[in-house]
Amino acid sequence: MEKLTIKAYAKRHKISIFNVMKMVREGSVQSETAVEEGKEVLYILEDKAQEQSVQSKITKYTQTPMSLEKEIEELKREVAELRKEVEALKKLHQ
């Protein structure tokens, strides 16, 4: 069994610290609290079986990247909208 800090656990599994805290609160990972230098430190206890079950619960980001042409068109449309908003704001302040 290995003891990891929240930050180390998040880095190892490539997830956010917020998601690690959420998993601790839900009880899906084992944890223990230790007092070090007058501060409470939360450690996550990890073994191989637990690691495999956690890996199966983590969802991967699967969005396919846009083509460059689509990205450029999206950005042009956004710039046009922003220009309209700027012009409207200029008219308000005159």
N, CA, C and O atoms as CSV, one atom per row, in Angstrom:
chain,resi,resn,atom,element,x,y,z
A,1,MET,N,N,0.839,-1.172,0.000
A,1,MET,CA,C,0.000,0.000,0.000
A,1,MET,C,C,0.887,1.239,0.000
A,1,MET,O,O,1.859,1.307,0.752
A,2,GLU,N,N,0.563,2.199,-0.824
A,2,GLU,CA,C,1.373,3.402,-0.977
A,2,GLU,C,C,0.593,4.622,-0.506
A,2,GLU,O,O,-0.603,4.740,-0.770
A,3,LYS,N,N,1.278,5.534,0.196
A,3,LYS,CA,C,0.647,6.768,0.665
A,3,LYS,C,C,1.028,7.903,-0.273
A,3,LYS,O,O,2.209,8.152,-0.512
A,4,LEU,N,N,0.013,8.593,-0.807
A,4,LEU,CA,C,0.235,9.713,-1.715
A,4,LEU,C,C,-0.524,10.934,-1.223
A,4,LEU,O,O,-1.620,10.815,-0.676
A,5,THR,N,N,0.063,12.110,-1.419
A,5,THR,CA,C,-0.689,13.332,-1.135
A,5,THR,C,C,-1.729,13.517,-2.235
A,5,THR,O,O,-1.682,12.851,-3.269
A,6,ILE,N,N,-2.652,14.416,-2.001
A,6,ILE,CA,C,-3.706,14.663,-2.992
A,6,ILE,C,C,-3.094,15.135,-4.305
A,6,ILE,O,O,-3.487,14.687,-5.383
A,7,LYS,N,N,-2.125,16.045,-4.203
A,7,LYS,CA,C,-1.492,16.585,-5.401
A,7,LYS,C,C,-0.752,15.504,-6.180
A,7,LYS,O,O,-0.836,15.458,-7.408
A,8,ALA,N,N,-0.030,14.636,-5.481
A,8,ALA,CA,C,0.709,13.560,-6.138
A,8,ALA,C,C,-0.247,12.563,-6.790
A,8,ALA,O,O,0.014,12.073,-7.888
A,9,TYR,N,N,-1.349,12.268,-6.114
A,9,TYR,CA,C,-2.341,11.344,-6.657
A,9,TYR,C,C,-2.965,11.925,-7.926
A,9,TYR,O,O,-3.144,11.220,-8.918
A,10,ALA,N,N,-3.292,13.218,-7.883
A,10,ALA,CA,C,-3.893,13.871,-9.045
A,10,ALA,C,C,-2.926,13.878,-10.219
A,10,ALA,O,O,-3.324,13.651,-11.362
A,11,LYS,N,N,-1.657,14.140,-9.933
A,11,LYS,CA,C,-0.652,14.169,-10.989
A,11,LYS,C,C,-0.452,12.787,-11.595
A,11,LYS,O,O,-0.339,12.651,-12.813
A,12,ARG,N,N,-0.408,11.761,-10.749
A,12,ARG,CA,C,-0.192,10.399,-11.234
A,12,ARG,C,C,-1.322,9.945,-12.155
A,12,ARG,O,O,-1.079,9.292,-13.170
A,13,HIS,N,N,-2.559,10.294,-11.796
A,13,HIS,CA,C,-3.716,9.840,-12.568
A,13,HIS,C,C,-4.193,10.869,-13.579
A,13,HIS,O,O,-5.175,10.641,-14.286
A,14,LYS,N,N,-3.490,12.020,-13.650
A,14,LYS,CA,C,-3.798,13.081,-14.605
A,14,LYS,C,C,-5.238,13.558,-14.486
A,14,LYS,O,O,-5.962,13.656,-15.477
A,15,ILE,N,N,-5.639,13.851,-13.254
A,15,ILE,CA,C,-6.961,14.407,-12.981
A,15,ILE,C,C,-6.780,15.631,-12.086
A,15,ILE,O,O,-5.698,15.866,-11.549
A,16,SER,N,N,-7.835,16.394,-11.936
A,16,SER,CA,C,-7.730,17.613,-11.130
A,16,SER,C,C,-7.769,17.296,-9.636
A,16,SER,O,O,-8.289,16.265,-9.211
A,17,ILE,N,N,-7.208,18.208,-8.864
A,17,ILE,CA,C,-7.212,18.065,-7.411
A,17,ILE,C,C,-8.648,18.074,-6.900
A,17,ILE,O,O,-8.984,17.360,-5.955
A,18,PHE,N,N,-9.494,18.889,-7.534
A,18,PHE,CA,C,-10.903,18.936,-7.162
A,18,PHE,C,C,-11.546,17.561,-7.301
A,18,PHE,O,O,-12.292,17.137,-6.418
A,19,ASN,N,N,-11.267,16.860,-8.396
A,19,ASN,CA,C,-11.847,15.528,-8.591
A,19,ASN,C,C,-11.314,14.532,-7.568
A,19,ASN,O,O,-12.038,13.633,-7.142
A,20,VAL,N,N,-10.055,14.685,-7.174
A,20,VAL,CA,C,-9.493,13.795,-6.148
A,20,VAL,C,C,-10.214,14.029,-4.828
A,20,VAL,O,O,-10.583,13.073,-4.145
A,21,MET,N,N,-10.416,15.295,-4.461
A,21,MET,CA,C,-11.140,15.602,-3.215
A,21,MET,C,C,-12.561,15.042,-3.265
A,21,MET,O,O,-13.072,14.537,-2.266
A,22,LYS,N,N,-13.183,15.135,-4.418
A,22,LYS,CA,C,-14.533,14.600,-4.596
A,22,LYS,C,C,-14.532,13.084,-4.379
A,22,LYS,O,O,-15.438,12.546,-3.743
A,23,MET,N,N,-13.521,12.403,-4.906
A,23,MET,CA,C,-13.422,10.958,-4.748
A,23,MET,C,C,-13.187,10.592,-3.286
A,23,MET,O,O,-13.702,9.578,-2.817
A,24,VAL,N,N,-12.422,11.395,-2.565
A,24,VAL,CA,C,-12.168,11.145,-1.146
A,24,VAL,C,C,-13.464,11.283,-0.362
A,24,VAL,O,O,-13.778,10.443,0.482
A,25,ARG,N,N,-14.220,12.350,-0.643
A,25,ARG,CA,C,-15.495,12.567,0.066
A,25,ARG,C,C,-16.499,11.462,-0.221
A,25,ARG,O,O,-17.255,11.058,0.662
A,26,GLU,N,N,-16.506,10.969,-1.465
A,26,GLU,CA,C,-17.430,9.896,-1.828
A,26,GLU,C,C,-17.010,8.558,-1.234
A,26,GLU,O,O,-17.825,7.644,-1.104
A,27,GLY,N,N,-15.744,8.449,-0.878
A,27,GLY,CA,C,-15.245,7.198,-0.317
A,27,GLY,C,C,-14.787,6.208,-1.366
A,27,GLY,O,O,-14.592,5.030,-1.065
A,28,SER,N,N,-14.612,6.674,-2.609
A,28,SER,CA,C,-14.172,5.745,-3.648
A,28,SER,C,C,-12.677,5.471,-3.579
A,28,SER,O,O,-12.193,4.539,-4.222
A,29,VAL,N,N,-11.936,6.265,-2.809
A,29,VAL,CA,C,-10.525,5.983,-2.535
A,29,VAL,C,C,-10.315,5.999,-1.031
A,29,VAL,O,O,-10.959,6.764,-0.313
A,30,GLN,N,N,-9.418,5.157,-0.563
A,30,GLN,CA,C,-9.113,5.107,0.869
A,30,GLN,C,C,-8.177,6.252,1.207
A,30,GLN,O,O,-7.269,6.582,0.443
A,31,SER,N,N,-8.413,6.852,2.365
A,31,SER,CA,C,-7.558,7.964,2.767
A,31,SER,C,C,-7.363,7.944,4.279
A,31,SER,O,O,-8.107,7.299,5.018
A,32,GLU,N,N,-6.334,8.674,4.711
A,32,GLU,CA,C,-6.091,8.839,6.142
A,32,GLU,C,C,-5.538,10.242,6.358
A,32,GLU,O,O,-4.914,10.829,5.474
A,33,THR,N,N,-5.781,10.755,7.541
A,33,THR,CA,C,-5.313,12.088,7.898
A,33,THR,C,C,-4.189,11.954,8.910
A,33,THR,O,O,-4.311,11.227,9.895
A,34,ALA,N,N,-3.098,12.657,8.662
A,34,ALA,CA,C,-1.954,12.657,9.572
A,34,ALA,C,C,-1.630,14.101,9.937
A,34,ALA,O,O,-1.867,15.021,9.153
A,35,VAL,N,N,-1.089,14.287,11.134
A,35,VAL,CA,C,-0.696,15.618,11.588
A,35,VAL,C,C,0.813,15.747,11.407
A,35,VAL,O,O,1.593,15.006,12.005
A,36,GLU,N,N,1.206,16.710,10.564
A,36,GLU,CA,C,2.619,16.960,10.317
A,36,GLU,C,C,2.887,18.438,10.533
A,36,GLU,O,O,2.241,19.284,9.915
A,37,GLU,N,N,3.827,18.754,11.397
A,37,GLU,CA,C,4.211,20.125,11.700
A,37,GLU,C,C,3.010,20.977,12.092
A,37,GLU,O,O,2.912,22.143,11.709
A,38,GLY,N,N,2.115,20.396,12.843
A,38,GLY,CA,C,0.951,21.118,13.331
A,38,GLY,C,C,-0.173,21.262,12.321
A,38,GLY,O,O,-1.175,21.912,12.618
A,39,LYS,N,N,-0.042,20.683,11.147
A,39,LYS,CA,C,-1.082,20.770,10.120
A,39,LYS,C,C,-1.596,19.375,9.794
A,39,LYS,O,O,-0.852,18.394,9.808
A,40,GLU,N,N,-2.882,19.317,9.503
A,40,GLU,CA,C,-3.463,18.046,9.085
A,40,GLU,C,C,-3.198,17.854,7.594
A,40,GLU,O,O,-3.480,18.739,6.786
A,41,VAL,N,N,-2.657,16.697,7.238
A,41,VAL,CA,C,-2.357,16.373,5.852
A,41,VAL,C,C,-3.144,15.125,5.484
A,41,VAL,O,O,-3.131,14.134,6.214
A,42,LEU,N,N,-3.822,15.178,4.359
A,42,LEU,CA,C,-4.623,14.054,3.900
A,42,LEU,C,C,-3.795,13.211,2.943
A,42,LEU,O,O,-3.272,13.723,1.953
A,43,TYR,N,N,-3.676,11.926,3.233
A,43,TYR,CA,C,-2.966,10.994,2.372
A,43,TYR,C,C,-3.955,10.006,1.786
A,43,TYR,O,O,-4.907,9.589,2.446
A,44,ILE,N,N,-3.719,9.641,0.550
A,44,ILE,CA,C,-4.542,8.640,-0.113
A,44,ILE,C,C,-3.757,7.342,-0.122
A,44,ILE,O,O,-2.602,7.301,-0.545
A,45,LEU,N,N,-4.398,6.285,0.348
A,45,LEU,CA,C,-3.779,4.970,0.387
A,45,LEU,C,C,-4.147,4.246,-0.897
A,45,LEU,O,O,-5.324,4.053,-1.203
A,46,GLU,N,N,-3.126,3.849,-1.641
A,46,GLU,CA,C,-3.389,3.266,-2.951
A,46,GLU,C,C,-2.756,1.892,-3.058
A,46,GLU,O,O,-1.591,1.699,-2.712
A,47,ASP,N,N,-3.543,0.939,-3.542
A,47,ASP,CA,C,-3.005,-0.361,-3.889
A,47,ASP,C,C,-3.402,-0.667,-5.329
A,47,ASP,O,O,-4.181,0.078,-5.923
A,48,LYS,N,N,-2.892,-1.723,-5.884
A,48,LYS,CA,C,-3.082,-2.013,-7.309
A,48,LYS,C,C,-4.543,-2.245,-7.670
A,48,LYS,O,O,-4.990,-1.760,-8.709
A,49,ALA,N,N,-5.302,-2.966,-6.856
A,49,ALA,CA,C,-6.707,-3.246,-7.152
A,49,ALA,C,C,-7.522,-1.953,-7.163
A,49,ALA,O,O,-8.376,-1.748,-8.025
A,50,GLN,N,N,-7.243,-1.097,-6.200
A,50,GLN,CA,C,-7.958,0.177,-6.126
A,50,GLN,C,C,-7.594,1.044,-7.325
A,50,GLN,O,O,-8.462,1.711,-7.889
A,51,GLU,N,N,-6.344,1.045,-7.715
A,51,GLU,CA,C,-5.892,1.860,-8.841
A,51,GLU,C,C,-6.613,1.463,-10.125
A,51,GLU,O,O,-6.998,2.331,-10.908
A,52,GLN,N,N,-6.800,0.180,-10.349
A,52,GLN,CA,C,-7.493,-0.280,-11.549
A,52,GLN,C,C,-8.954,0.127,-11.539
A,52,GLN,O,O,-9.491,0.489,-12.586
A,53,SER,N,N,-9.619,0.078,-10.382
A,53,SER,CA,C,-11.021,0.471,-10.320
A,53,SER,C,C,-11.172,1.969,-10.526
A,53,SER,O,O,-12.142,2.415,-11.139
A,54,VAL,N,N,-10.222,2.754,-10.020
A,54,VAL,CA,C,-10.264,4.208,-10.214
A,54,VAL,C,C,-10.028,4.545,-11.678
A,54,VAL,O,O,-10.709,5.410,-12.228
A,55,GLN,N,N,-9.082,3.879,-12.313
A,55,GLN,CA,C,-8.805,4.138,-13.721
A,55,GLN,C,C,-10.033,3.887,-14.593
A,55,GLN,O,O,-10.252,4.592,-15.578
A,56,SER,N,N,-10.832,2.885,-14.231
A,56,SER,CA,C,-12.024,2.596,-15.016
A,56,SER,C,C,-13.098,3.665,-14.841
A,56,SER,O,O,-13.939,3.846,-15.721
A,57,LYS,N,N,-13.078,4.382,-13.702
A,57,LYS,CA,C,-14.075,5.419,-13.448
A,57,LYS,C,C,-13.719,6.758,-14.080
A,57,LYS,O,O,-14.602,7.584,-14.306
A,58,ILE,N,N,-12.444,6.985,-14.367
A,58,ILE,CA,C,-12.000,8.261,-14.925
A,58,ILE,C,C,-12.354,8.303,-16.396
A,58,ILE,O,O,-11.992,7.414,-17.168
A,59,THR,N,N,-13.073,9.357,-16.773
A,59,THR,CA,C,-13.458,9.503,-18.177
A,59,THR,C,C,-12.424,10.359,-18.891
A,59,THR,O,O,-11.945,11.355,-18.349
A,60,LYS,N,N,-12.095,9.973,-20.080
A,60,LYS,CA,C,-11.109,10.692,-20.878
A,60,LYS,C,C,-11.803,11.724,-21.758
A,60,LYS,O,O,-12.961,11.553,-22.138
A,61,TYR,N,N,-11.095,12.778,-22.071
A,61,TYR,CA,C,-11.584,13.835,-22.950
A,61,TYR,C,C,-11.481,13.313,-24.372
A,61,TYR,O,O,-10.383,13.027,-24.847
A,62,THR,N,N,-12.614,13.185,-25.059
A,62,THR,CA,C,-12.618,12.530,-26.358
A,62,THR,C,C,-13.078,13.423,-27.501
A,62,THR,O,O,-13.413,12.908,-28.568
A,63,GLN,N,N,-13.109,14.729,-27.323
A,63,GLN,CA,C,-13.550,15.599,-28.395
A,63,GLN,C,C,-12.513,15.607,-29.510
A,63,GLN,O,O,-11.317,15.759,-29.262
A,64,THR,N,N,-12.988,15.441,-30.737
A,64,THR,CA,C,-12.072,15.463,-31.860
A,64,THR,C,C,-11.719,16.909,-32.192
A,64,THR,O,O,-12.577,17.788,-32.110
A,65,PRO,N,N,-10.488,17.162,-32.560
A,65,PRO,CA,C,-10.088,18.533,-32.861
A,65,PRO,C,C,-10.745,19.031,-34.144
A,65,PRO,O,O,-10.972,18.271,-35.085
A,66,MET,N,N,-11.046,20.336,-34.153
A,66,MET,CA,C,-11.645,20.937,-35.347
A,66,MET,C,C,-10.584,21.064,-36.424
A,66,MET,O,O,-9.387,21.129,-36.143
A,67,SER,N,N,-11.050,21.098,-37.659
A,67,SER,CA,C,-10.109,21.377,-38.730
A,67,SER,C,C,-9.748,22.855,-38.673
A,67,SER,O,O,-10.481,23.656,-38.093
A,68,LEU,N,N,-8.652,23.205,-39.259
A,68,LEU,CA,C,-8.202,24.593,-39.216
A,68,LEU,C,C,-9.204,25.532,-39.873
A,68,LEU,O,O,-9.412,26.649,-39.400
A,69,GLU,N,N,-9.821,25.089,-40.953
A,69,GLU,CA,C,-10.789,25.931,-41.650
A,69,GLU,C,C,-11.989,26.235,-40.754
A,69,GLU,O,O,-12.462,27.371,-40.704
A,70,LYS,N,N,-12.478,25.216,-40.048
A,70,LYS,CA,C,-13.619,25.412,-39.150
A,70,LYS,C,C,-13.242,26.332,-37.996
A,70,LYS,O,O,-14.029,27.190,-37.595
A,71,GLU,N,N,-12.037,26.152,-37.464
A,71,GLU,CA,C,-11.582,27.014,-36.374
A,71,GLU,C,C,-11.487,28.463,-36.824
A,71,GLU,O,O,-11.893,29.373,-36.100
A,72,ILE,N,N,-10.947,28.676,-38.021
A,72,ILE,CA,C,-10.811,30.033,-38.544
A,72,ILE,C,C,-12.180,30.670,-38.740
A,72,ILE,O,O,-12.373,31.835,-38.392
A,73,GLU,N,N,-13.125,29.930,-39.288
A,73,GLU,CA,C,-14.482,30.457,-39.481
A,73,GLU,C,C,-15.136,30.795,-38.146
A,73,GLU,O,O,-15.805,31.820,-38.018
A,74,GLU,N,N,-14.941,29.933,-37.157
A,74,GLU,CA,C,-15.498,30.174,-35.823
A,74,GLU,C,C,-14.898,31.436,-35.219
A,74,GLU,O,O,-15.616,32.247,-34.633
A,75,LEU,N,N,-13.604,31.605,-35.356
A,75,LEU,CA,C,-12.938,32.793,-34.827
A,75,LEU,C,C,-13.366,34.060,-35.556
A,75,LEU,O,O,-13.539,35.104,-34.928
A,76,LYS,N,N,-13.537,33.982,-36.861
A,76,LYS,CA,C,-13.999,35.155,-37.632
A,76,LYS,C,C,-15.392,35.568,-37.174
A,76,LYS,O,O,-15.677,36.756,-37.025
A,77,ARG,N,N,-16.256,34.584,-36.951
A,77,ARG,CA,C,-17.619,34.886,-36.504
A,77,ARG,C,C,-17.588,35.528,-35.111
A,77,ARG,O,O,-18.328,36.474,-34.839
A,78,GLU,N,N,-16.740,35.013,-34.249
A,78,GLU,CA,C,-16.625,35.561,-32.901
A,78,GLU,C,C,-16.074,36.992,-32.928
A,78,GLU,O,O,-16.539,37.849,-32.177
A,79,VAL,N,N,-15.092,37.249,-33.787
A,79,VAL,CA,C,-14.537,38.595,-33.921
A,79,VAL,C,C,-15.606,39.555,-34.429
A,79,VAL,O,O,-15.700,40.684,-33.945
A,80,ALA,N,N,-16.413,39.126,-35.395
A,80,ALA,CA,C,-17.478,39.977,-35.922
A,80,ALA,C,C,-18.481,40.324,-34.826
A,80,ALA,O,O,-18.927,41.467,-34.735
A,81,GLU,N,N,-18.839,39.346,-33.992
A,81,GLU,CA,C,-19.764,39.595,-32.880
A,81,GLU,C,C,-19.159,40.582,-31.883
A,81,GLU,O,O,-19.847,41.478,-31.396
A,82,LEU,N,N,-17.896,40.419,-31.588
A,82,LEU,CA,C,-17.227,41.316,-30.642
A,82,LEU,C,C,-17.145,42.735,-31.202
A,82,LEU,O,O,-17.307,43.701,-30.456
A,83,ARG,N,N,-16.898,42.871,-32.496
A,83,ARG,CA,C,-16.858,44.203,-33.109
A,83,ARG,C,C,-18.216,44.890,-32.994
A,83,ARG,O,O,-18.290,46.088,-32.720
A,84,LYS,N,N,-19.291,44.124,-33.206
A,84,LYS,CA,C,-20.636,44.691,-33.068
A,84,LYS,C,C,-20.871,45.166,-31.637
A,84,LYS,O,O,-21.434,46.239,-31.421
A,85,GLU,N,N,-20.446,44.379,-30.675
A,85,GLU,CA,C,-20.621,44.756,-29.272
A,85,GLU,C,C,-19.807,46.004,-28.927
A,85,GLU,O,O,-20.278,46.871,-28.190
A,86,VAL,N,N,-18.596,46.094,-29.457
A,86,VAL,CA,C,-17.760,47.267,-29.202
A,86,VAL,C,C,-18.397,48.514,-29.802
A,86,VAL,O,O,-18.416,49.569,-29.167
A,87,GLU,N,N,-18.914,48.401,-31.009
A,87,GLU,CA,C,-19.570,49.541,-31.652
A,87,GLU,C,C,-20.795,49.974,-30.852
A,87,GLU,O,O,-21.040,51.168,-30.684
A,88,ALA,N,N,-21.565,49.000,-30.359
A,88,ALA,CA,C,-22.746,49.334,-29.565
A,88,ALA,C,C,-22.339,50.049,-28.270
A,88,ALA,O,O,-23.009,50.992,-27.848
A,89,LEU,N,N,-21.263,49.614,-27.650
A,89,LEU,CA,C,-20.784,50.249,-26.418
A,89,LEU,C,C,-20.259,51.660,-26.697
A,89,LEU,O,O,-20.451,52.567,-25.886
A,90,LYS,N,N,-19.604,51.842,-27.830
A,90,LYS,CA,C,-19.111,53.171,-28.202
A,90,LYS,C,C,-20.272,54.145,-28.383
A,90,LYS,O,O,-20.190,55.304,-27.976
A,91,LYS,N,N,-21.355,53.666,-28.998
A,91,LYS,CA,C,-22.523,54.511,-29.222
A,91,LYS,C,C,-23.181,54.894,-27.886
A,91,LYS,O,O,-23.686,56.008,-27.745
A,92,LEU,N,N,-23.177,53.994,-26.927
A,92,LEU,CA,C,-23.760,54.268,-25.622
A,92,LEU,C,C,-22.992,55.355,-24.864
A,92,LEU,O,O,-23.591,56.168,-24.160
A,93,HIS,N,N,-21.691,55.362,-25.010
A,93,HIS,CA,C,-20.863,56.297,-24.256
A,93,HIS,C,C,-20.667,57.644,-24.941
A,93,HIS,O,O,-20.017,58.527,-24.382
A,94,GLN,N,N,-21.201,57.812,-26.109
A,94,GLN,CA,C,-21.065,59.103,-26.794
A,94,GLN,C,C,-22.172,60.031,-26.445
A,94,GLN,O,O,-22.209,61.160,-26.935
